[in-house]
Amino acid sequence: GAVVSQHPSWVICKSGTSVKIECRSLDFQATTMFWYRQFPKQSLMLMATSNEGSKATYEQGVEKDKFLINHASLTLSTLTVTSAHPEDSSFYICSASGQYVNSPLHFGNGTRLTVT
Amino acid sequence: AQTVTQSQPEMSVQEAETVTLSCTYDTSESDYYLFWYKQPPSRQMILVIRQEAYKQQNATENRFSVNFQKAAKSFSLKISDSQLGDAAMYFCAYRSDSNYQLIWGAGTKLIIKP
């Protein structure tokens, strides 16, 4: 089946530094990718939607200058948390969809970010 | 705007028995998709079952089946012969026919008692 690889699975960084999270579709072309944030014991919160070759669409309340999303190819999207602070510590998950709106969504394994 | 409601924060069931998780949704659209996802402690999101709104027949996947009531906007998940590996958070999700975005419920934590 289709696989989405998300890397790293966990990362610890110091406050003020930037962290990049990669999301790759391994065996299909991901026209659209979604980035989610999940707080403990809560549901997934959509941060942004990215389409290959165009600017990401951010959800209300999500700082686009802090959470930089790049979807430069049909197999790779990246989320960069800039100038990270402890409150950015969270679980981040990407998902990818194929060309058609009824294409299934495939999820990465998630990234646990801890900012010290 | 579409919404998805899971009214059971937590459910528990004895191993080998059957449990039903509830999900209701609100939409004005006629064509859409409904999903149940499982998130075990590993945090990996796993698709359990999917239902197309235009299909009257309820979807089934081995021990998992749904009761899709379109008029009532209800989409419950039945797990038969519960196993310890079924313990997880279960999320109900809605997807429009015209939009890739998933609308998520709050989740139900399922506990399996040995």
Contacts between the chains, C-beta under 8 A, distances in Angstrom:
chain1	res1	chain2	res2	distance
A	32	B	100	4.9
A	34	B	100	7.5
A	34	B	101	7.0
A	34	B	102	7.6
A	38	B	43	7.7
A	41	B	109	7.9
A	42	B	106	7.4
A	42	B	107	7.5
A	43	B	91	6.2
A	43	B	104	4.6
A	43	B	105	6.6
A	43	B	106	5.2
A	43	B	107	5.2
A	44	B	45	7.9
A	44	B	91	7.4
A	44	B	102	7.9
A	44	B	104	5.3
A	46	B	101	6.7
A	46	B	102	7.8
A	49	B	100	7.3
A	49	B	101	6.5
A	91	B	43	6.2
A	93	B	43	7.6
A	93	B	45	6.7
A	95	B	45	7.4
A	95	B	102	7.9
A	97	B	100	5.0
A	101	B	96	8.0
A	101	B	97	6.5
A	101	B	98	6.4
A	101	B	99	7.0
A	101	B	100	5.9
A	102	B	33	6.9
A	102	B	52	7.9
A	102	B	97	7.4
A	104	B	47	6.9
A	104	B	50	7.4
A	105	B	47	7.9
A	105	B	95	7.9
A	105	B	100	7.5
A	105	B	102	6.6
A	107	B	44	7.0
A	107	B	45	4.0
A	109	B	42	7.6
A	109	B	43	7.2
A	109	B	44	5.3
A	110	B	43	4.8
A	110	B	44	7.1
A	112	B	43	7.9
